[in-house]
Amino acid sequence: MIEALVGFGAVFVLALLRVPLAFAMGLVGFVGLGLLRGWSASAASVAQVVYETGFAYTLSVVPLFILMGNFVARAGLAHELFRAAYVFVGHVRGGLAHATILACAGFGAICGSSIATAATMSKVAYPSMKKLGYADYLSSGVIAAGGTLGIMIPPSTILVIYGIVTETHIGKLFAAGVLPGLLCAALLMAGVAWITWRDPTAGPAGERSSWPERLRALQGVWGVALLVVVVLGGIYGGVFTATEGAGIGASGAFFFALARRTLTLKVLFEVLAESARTTAMLFTILIAAMIFAGFVNFTTMPGDLKTWILGLGLPPIAIVGAMMLIYVILGTIMEELSMVLLTIPVFFPIVLQLGFDPVWFGVLIVLVVQIGLISPPVGMNLFVLSSLLKDVQMVQIFRGVWIFVVALVAALVIVLEFEWFALFLPALMDVK
């Protein structure tokens, strides 16, 4: 127990010294194993983790879904998604903000990354909101919050990695993310309605579009909508595995971009390079976290902590609620993926011991990651927007995002209280 606590403390100290968290976790895990088991055993363990992670077939789903998202993004889909959403809801107060959330949900269905969704929509939606006279705090806040939908609505990078680390069925995790994702979108739109009710000048209404205009706008997104239905529907229906679905999705996205004549050799190279960089970053964090997890599991901490928590006599749901509170607090000071990978070895065995479904817990994990992405002071989406929207002050971004933090906390409470909300669709899947 003491060894693990010292290890966690060392990771946080290195992080405060601005050592990248991936390197901090890997270094502490290697040194910790070396001190406990011997340096030869530690080196062999690290080598095995690197080899097995690099050659794991199931992990190929990560670069393939990243590649799919990059192909479709380069095809200009984000603009057409935003346009399609705007012609339907743009005439209501805060219509552009509502359209941004809907477009983020659609883009998240092929992207799987929160940061990429927020960055893309900042280029697509912000100029339109600025032109119509939207308040900066609403414009920036809704883009930051809408971007978080990219990791809840499948395919989700976080759900994939969670499924791999905990050996939970990825297809069921994807199915479990659908209803909570729609719930998050609805609550974020409720946040927009509340802001514009209190301050009507923050989000003026746009012009009403005719039905012929709406039908024309839908024509631009039917291709990718079909791609999403085929990929996710095939995984959900058990026609193919998540890895096979990712391969089909990446191939379909390639031909989609090719058909739209946006895929030059230069663009193809940029897409492949960007996908490789993102994959390398994720694998570095994953490998480091697994090295550190190996050290933690070798200590007595997981067993001791499980015994102590179960001995408190608290209701199981209260224990999970306390875990979520810890995640929310950590999310304000840590990078989200590293936070999840750092804590799963400790919390996951307790959740299983309490008798909860690992699929449901995975959805809760994503919800707290969403909250962390837009929680000051270090929410990643906030800094992405601050770097892209040069004329918007950080204080305005902080001001605009708080109501959406409340909305996501409400979604967390709902899914925490009503387990079936996440498990309804997975229960219908004909897989083991």
C-alpha positions as CSV (number, residue, x, y, z in Angstrom):
1,M,0.0,0.0,0.0
2,I,2.7,2.5,1.0
3,E,4.7,1.7,-2.2
4,A,1.8,2.5,-4.4
5,L,1.0,5.8,-2.5
6,V,4.7,6.8,-2.9
7,G,4.4,6.0,-6.6
8,F,1.3,8.1,-7.1
9,G,3.0,11.0,-5.2
10,A,6.0,10.7,-7.4
11,V,3.9,10.9,-10.6
12,F,2.2,14.1,-9.3
13,V,5.5,15.6,-8.4
14,L,7.0,14.9,-11.8
15,A,3.8,16.3,-13.4
16,L,4.2,19.5,-11.4
17,L,7.8,19.7,-12.6
18,R,6.3,19.8,-16.1
19,V,7.4,16.3,-17.0
20,P,4.8,14.9,-19.5
21,L,2.5,12.6,-17.6
22,A,3.1,9.7,-20.0
23,F,6.8,9.8,-19.2
24,A,6.1,10.3,-15.5
25,M,3.9,7.3,-15.3
26,G,6.3,5.1,-17.3
27,L,9.3,6.2,-15.3
28,V,7.7,5.7,-11.9
29,G,6.3,2.3,-13.0
30,F,9.7,1.1,-14.2
31,V,11.5,2.3,-11.1
32,G,8.9,1.0,-8.8
33,L,8.9,-2.5,-10.3
34,G,12.7,-2.4,-10.3
35,L,12.8,-1.7,-6.6
36,L,10.2,-4.3,-5.8
37,R,11.1,-7.1,-8.2
38,G,14.6,-6.3,-9.4
39,W,15.8,-4.4,-12.4
40,S,15.9,-7.3,-14.8
41,A,12.3,-8.3,-14.0
42,S,11.2,-4.6,-14.4
43,A,13.0,-4.3,-17.8
44,A,11.4,-7.5,-19.0
45,S,8.0,-6.4,-17.8
46,V,8.3,-3.1,-19.6
47,A,9.5,-4.8,-22.8
48,Q,6.6,-7.2,-22.7
49,V,4.1,-4.3,-22.3
50,V,5.6,-2.4,-25.2
51,Y,5.6,-5.5,-27.4
52,E,2.1,-6.7,-26.6
53,T,0.6,-3.2,-26.9
54,G,2.3,-2.5,-30.2
55,F,1.2,-5.8,-31.7
56,A,-2.3,-6.1,-30.2
57,Y,-4.8,-6.7,-32.9
58,T,-7.7,-5.1,-30.9
59,L,-5.7,-1.9,-30.6
60,S,-5.8,-1.4,-34.4
61,V,-9.3,0.0,-33.9
62,V,-7.7,3.2,-32.5
63,P,-5.7,4.4,-35.6
64,L,-8.5,3.2,-37.9
65,F,-11.2,5.3,-36.3
66,I,-8.8,8.2,-36.1
67,L,-8.1,7.8,-39.8
68,M,-11.8,7.7,-40.5
69,G,-12.5,10.9,-38.7
70,N,-9.6,12.7,-40.4
71,F,-10.7,11.7,-43.9
72,V,-14.3,12.9,-43.3
73,A,-13.1,16.1,-41.6
74,R,-10.9,16.9,-44.6
75,A,-13.9,16.3,-46.9
76,G,-15.6,19.4,-45.5
77,L,-18.3,17.6,-43.6
78,A,-18.2,19.9,-40.6
79,H,-19.4,22.9,-42.6
80,E,-22.3,20.9,-44.1
81,L,-23.3,19.4,-40.8
82,F,-23.5,22.9,-39.3
83,R,-25.4,24.2,-42.3
84,A,-27.9,21.3,-42.1
85,A,-28.4,21.8,-38.4
86,Y,-28.8,25.6,-38.8
87,V,-31.6,25.5,-41.4
88,F,-33.7,23.5,-39.0
89,V,-33.1,25.4,-35.7
90,G,-31.5,28.7,-36.8
91,H,-34.7,30.6,-36.5
92,V,-35.1,30.1,-32.8
93,R,-33.4,32.3,-30.2
94,G,-29.8,30.9,-29.8
95,G,-30.3,29.0,-33.0
96,L,-26.7,29.1,-34.1
97,A,-25.6,27.8,-30.7
98,H,-28.2,25.0,-30.9
99,A,-27.0,24.2,-34.4
100,T,-23.4,24.0,-33.1
101,I,-24.3,21.4,-30.5
102,L,-26.2,19.3,-33.2
103,A,-23.2,19.6,-35.6
104,C,-20.8,18.6,-32.8
105,A,-22.9,15.5,-32.1
106,G,-22.9,14.6,-35.8
107,F,-19.2,15.3,-36.2
108,G,-18.5,13.3,-33.0
109,A,-20.2,10.3,-34.6
110,I,-17.3,10.0,-37.1
111,C,-14.5,11.7,-35.2
112,G,-14.2,10.3,-31.7
113,S,-12.1,13.1,-30.4
114,S,-13.3,16.0,-28.2
115,I,-10.4,18.3,-29.0
116,A,-10.6,17.7,-32.7
117,T,-14.4,18.3,-32.6
118,A,-14.0,21.6,-30.7
119,A,-11.1,22.8,-32.9
120,T,-13.0,22.1,-36.1
121,M,-16.3,23.7,-34.9
122,S,-14.4,26.8,-33.7
123,K,-13.5,27.4,-37.4
124,V,-16.9,26.5,-38.7
125,A,-19.4,27.9,-36.2
126,Y,-17.7,30.8,-34.4
127,P,-17.5,33.1,-37.5
128,S,-21.2,32.7,-38.1
129,M,-22.1,33.5,-34.5
130,K,-19.7,36.5,-34.5
131,K,-21.3,37.8,-37.6
132,L,-24.8,37.5,-36.2
133,G,-23.8,39.3,-33.0
134,Y,-23.6,36.5,-30.5
135,A,-21.9,37.2,-27.2
136,D,-18.4,35.8,-27.0
137,Y,-19.1,33.9,-23.8
138,L,-21.9,32.0,-25.4
139,S,-20.1,31.3,-28.6
140,S,-17.0,30.0,-27.0
141,G,-18.8,28.2,-24.2
142,V,-21.1,26.3,-26.5
143,I,-18.2,25.2,-28.8
144,A,-16.1,24.0,-25.9
145,A,-19.1,22.1,-24.4
146,G,-20.4,20.7,-27.7
147,G,-16.9,19.4,-28.5
148,T,-17.1,17.0,-25.5
149,L,-19.8,15.1,-27.4
150,G,-17.0,13.8,-29.6
151,I,-16.0,11.3,-26.9
152,M,-19.4,10.1,-25.8
153,I,-21.2,9.5,-29.1
154,P,-19.6,6.5,-30.7
155,P,-17.0,5.8,-32.0
156,S,-15.2,7.2,-28.9
157,T,-11.5,6.9,-28.4
158,I,-11.9,6.9,-24.6
159,L,-14.4,4.1,-24.7
160,V,-12.1,2.1,-27.0
161,I,-9.2,2.4,-24.7
162,Y,-11.3,1.8,-21.6
163,G,-12.7,-1.4,-23.3
164,I,-9.2,-2.6,-24.1
165,V,-7.7,-1.9,-20.7
166,T,-10.6,-3.5,-18.8
167,E,-11.4,-6.2,-21.4
168,T,-14.9,-4.9,-21.8
169,H,-16.8,-5.5,-25.1
170,I,-16.2,-2.4,-27.2
171,G,-19.4,-2.9,-29.3
172,K,-21.4,-2.8,-26.1
173,L,-19.6,0.3,-24.9
174,F,-20.4,2.0,-28.2
175,A,-24.1,1.0,-27.8
176,A,-24.1,2.2,-24.2
177,G,-22.8,5.7,-25.3
178,V,-25.7,6.4,-27.6
179,L,-28.5,7.4,-25.2
180,P,-26.2,9.2,-22.8
181,G,-24.7,11.1,-25.7
182,L,-28.2,12.2,-26.9
183,L,-29.0,13.1,-23.3
184,C,-25.9,15.3,-23.1
185,A,-26.8,17.0,-26.3
186,A,-30.3,17.7,-25.1
187,L,-29.0,19.1,-21.7
188,L,-26.4,21.3,-23.5
189,M,-29.2,22.7,-25.7
190,A,-31.2,23.3,-22.5
191,G,-28.2,25.3,-21.3
192,V,-28.3,27.4,-24.4
193,A,-32.0,28.1,-23.9
194,W,-31.4,29.1,-20.3
195,I,-28.6,31.6,-21.3
196,T,-30.7,33.1,-24.1
197,W,-33.7,33.3,-21.8
198,R,-31.7,35.3,-19.2
199,D,-29.9,37.4,-21.9
200,P,-31.8,37.5,-25.2
201,T,-29.1,39.6,-26.8
202,A,-26.5,36.9,-26.2
203,G,-27.9,34.7,-29.0
204,P,-30.3,36.5,-31.4
205,A,-32.5,34.4,-33.7
206,G,-31.6,33.9,-37.4
207,E,-33.8,33.7,-40.4
208,R,-36.3,30.8,-40.9
209,S,-35.4,28.5,-43.7
210,S,-37.9,26.9,-46.1
211,W,-38.4,23.2,-46.4
212,P,-36.8,23.0,-49.8
213,E,-33.7,24.6,-48.3
214,R,-33.7,22.1,-45.5
215,L,-34.0,19.2,-47.9
216,R,-31.1,20.6,-50.0
217,A,-29.0,20.9,-46.8
218,L,-29.6,17.3,-45.9
219,Q,-28.3,16.1,-49.3
220,G,-24.7,17.1,-48.3
221,V,-24.6,14.8,-45.3
222,W,-26.4,11.7,-46.4
223,G,-23.2,10.0,-47.5
224,V,-21.4,10.2,-44.1
225,A,-24.7,9.5,-42.3
226,L,-24.9,6.2,-44.3
227,L,-21.3,5.5,-43.4
228,V,-22.0,5.9,-39.6
229,V,-25.1,3.8,-39.8
230,V,-23.3,1.0,-41.6
231,V,-20.3,1.0,-39.2
232,L,-22.1,1.4,-35.9
233,G,-25.1,-0.6,-37.1
234,G,-22.8,-3.5,-38.1
235,I,-21.0,-3.5,-34.8
236,Y,-24.2,-3.2,-32.9
237,G,-25.9,-6.0,-34.9
238,G,-22.9,-8.3,-34.5
239,V,-22.2,-8.4,-38.2
240,F,-18.6,-7.5,-37.6
241,T,-16.3,-6.7,-34.8
242,A,-15.3,-3.2,-33.7
243,T,-11.9,-3.6,-35.4
244,E,-13.5,-4.7,-38.6
245,G,-16.0,-1.9,-38.4
246,A,-13.2,0.6,-38.0
247,G,-11.5,-0.8,-41.1
248,I,-14.8,-0.5,-43.1
249,G,-15.3,3.0,-41.7
250,A,-11.8,4.2,-42.7
251,S,-12.1,2.7,-46.2
252,G,-15.6,4.2,-46.7
253,A,-14.3,7.6,-45.4
254,F,-11.4,7.4,-47.9
255,F,-13.8,6.9,-50.8
256,F,-16.2,9.5,-49.5
257,A,-13.4,12.1,-49.5
258,L,-12.2,10.9,-52.9
259,A,-15.7,11.2,-54.4
260,R,-15.9,14.8,-53.1
261,R,-12.6,15.6,-54.8
262,T,-11.0,16.9,-51.7
263,L,-8.3,14.2,-51.4
264,T,-5.2,15.3,-53.3
265,L,-1.8,13.6,-52.7
266,K,-0.8,16.4,-50.4
267,V,-4.0,16.1,-48.3
268,L,-3.7,12.3,-48.2
269,F,-0.1,12.7,-46.8
270,E,-1.3,15.2,-44.2
271,V,-4.2,13.0,-43.1
272,L,-1.9,10.0,-42.7
273,A,0.7,12.0,-40.9
274,E,-1.9,13.6,-38.5
275,S,-3.4,10.1,-37.8
276,A,0.1,8.7,-37.1
277,R,0.9,11.6,-34.7
278,T,-2.4,11.2,-32.8
279,T,-2.0,7.4,-32.6
280,A,1.6,7.7,-31.4
281,M,0.5,10.1,-28.7
282,L,-2.3,7.8,-27.5
283,F,-0.2,4.7,-27.6
284,T,2.6,6.4,-25.6
285,I,0.1,7.4,-22.9
286,L,-1.5,3.9,-22.9
287,I,1.8,2.0,-22.7
288,A,3.1,4.3,-19.9
289,A,-0.2,3.8,-18.0
290,M,0.0,0.0,-18.4
291,I,3.6,0.0,-17.0
292,F,2.4,2.1,-14.0
293,A,-0.6,-0.2,-13.6
294,G,1.7,-3.2,-13.5
295,F,3.6,-1.6,-10.6
296,V,0.4,-0.7,-8.7
297,N,-1.1,-4.2,-9.2
298,F,2.1,-5.7,-7.8
299,T,1.7,-3.8,-4.6
300,T,-1.0,-4.5,-2.1
301,M,-2.9,-1.3,-2.8
302,P,-5.8,-2.6,-5.0
303,G,-6.6,-5.3,-2.5
304,D,-6.1,-3.1,0.6
305,L,-8.2,-0.3,-0.8
306,K,-11.0,-2.7,-1.9
307,T,-11.1,-4.2,1.6
308,W,-11.1,-0.8,3.3
309,I,-13.9,0.7,1.1
310,L,-16.1,-2.4,1.3
311,G,-15.6,-2.3,5.1
312,L,-17.1,1.2,5.4
313,G,-20.6,-0.2,5.0
314,L,-21.6,2.5,2.6
315,P,-24.3,1.8,-0.1
316,P,-22.6,0.7,-3.3
317,I,-24.0,3.6,-5.3
318,A,-22.6,6.0,-2.8
319,I,-19.1,4.5,-3.3
320,V,-19.3,4.9,-7.0
321,G,-20.6,8.5,-6.5
322,A,-17.6,9.2,-4.4
323,M,-15.4,7.9,-7.2
324,M,-17.1,10.2,-9.7
325,L,-16.5,13.2,-7.4
326,I,-12.8,12.3,-7.2
327,Y,-12.7,12.1,-11.0
328,V,-14.4,15.5,-11.4
329,I,-11.8,17.0,-9.0
330,L,-8.9,15.4,-10.7
331,G,-10.3,16.5,-14.1
332,T,-9.7,20.1,-13.1
333,I,-6.0,19.6,-12.7
334,M,-5.0,16.6,-14.9
335,E,-5.2,15.6,-18.6
336,E,-8.2,13.4,-18.9
337,L,-6.9,10.3,-20.7
338,S,-4.0,10.0,-18.3
339,M,-6.3,10.5,-15.4
340,V,-8.5,7.7,-16.4
341,L,-5.6,5.3,-17.2
342,L,-4.0,6.2,-13.9
343,T,-7.0,5.4,-11.7
344,I,-8.6,2.4,-13.5
345,P,-6.3,-0.1,-11.9
346,V,-7.5,1.1,-8.5
347,F,-11.2,1.8,-9.0
348,F,-12.2,-0.9,-11.6
349,P,-11.7,-3.9,-9.3
350,I,-13.8,-2.2,-6.6
351,V,-16.6,-1.6,-9.1
352,L,-16.6,-5.2,-10.1
353,Q,-16.6,-6.3,-6.5
354,L,-19.6,-4.1,-5.8
355,G,-21.5,-5.9,-8.6
356,F,-21.8,-3.1,-11.1
357,D,-21.7,-3.5,-14.8
358,P,-18.4,-2.5,-16.3
359,V,-20.2,-1.1,-19.4
360,W,-22.2,1.3,-17.2
361,F,-19.0,2.3,-15.4
362,G,-17.3,3.0,-18.7
363,V,-20.1,5.5,-19.6
364,L,-19.7,7.2,-16.2
365,I,-15.9,7.5,-16.9
366,V,-16.6,9.3,-20.2
367,L,-19.1,11.6,-18.6
368,V,-16.5,12.7,-16.0
369,V,-14.0,13.1,-18.7
370,Q,-16.4,15.4,-20.5
371,I,-16.8,17.5,-17.4
372,G,-13.0,17.7,-17.0
373,L,-12.5,18.8,-20.5
374,I,-14.4,22.1,-19.9
375,S,-13.7,22.6,-16.2
376,P,-11.4,25.5,-15.3
377,P,-8.5,25.9,-14.8
378,V,-7.0,23.2,-17.1
379,G,-9.9,21.9,-19.2
380,M,-8.3,21.0,-22.5
381,N,-11.1,22.3,-24.7
382,L,-10.9,25.7,-23.0
383,F,-7.2,26.0,-23.9
384,V,-7.8,24.8,-27.5
385,L,-10.4,27.5,-28.0
386,S,-8.2,30.1,-26.3
387,S,-5.4,29.3,-28.8
388,L,-7.8,29.4,-31.8
389,L,-10.1,32.3,-30.9
390,K,-7.5,35.0,-30.5
391,D,-10.0,37.8,-29.9
392,V,-11.8,36.0,-27.1
393,Q,-10.5,36.4,-23.6
394,M,-10.0,33.4,-21.4
395,V,-12.3,34.9,-18.8
396,Q,-15.1,35.0,-21.4
397,I,-14.6,31.3,-22.1
398,F,-14.7,30.5,-18.4
399,R,-17.8,32.6,-18.0
400,G,-19.6,30.9,-20.9
401,V,-18.8,27.3,-20.0
402,W,-20.1,27.0,-16.4
403,I,-23.7,26.4,-17.3
404,F,-22.7,23.6,-19.6
405,V,-20.6,22.1,-16.8
406,V,-23.8,22.0,-14.7
407,A,-25.6,20.4,-17.6
408,L,-23.0,17.6,-17.9
409,V,-23.1,17.1,-14.1
410,A,-26.9,16.7,-14.4
411,A,-26.3,14.0,-17.1
412,L,-23.8,12.3,-14.8
413,V,-26.3,12.2,-12.0
414,I,-29.0,10.8,-14.2
415,V,-26.9,8.0,-15.6
416,L,-25.5,7.3,-12.1
417,E,-29.0,7.0,-10.6
418,F,-30.6,5.2,-13.6
419,E,-28.2,2.4,-14.7
420,W,-30.6,1.2,-17.3
421,F,-30.1,4.4,-19.3
422,A,-26.7,3.3,-20.4
423,L,-27.4,-0.5,-20.4
424,F,-30.7,-0.6,-22.4
425,L,-29.1,-0.8,-25.9
426,P,-26.2,-3.1,-24.9
427,A,-28.7,-5.5,-23.4
428,L,-30.3,-5.9,-26.9
429,M,-27.1,-6.9,-28.5
430,D,-26.7,-10.6,-29.4
431,V,-23.0,-10.9,-28.2
432,K,-21.3,-12.5,-25.3
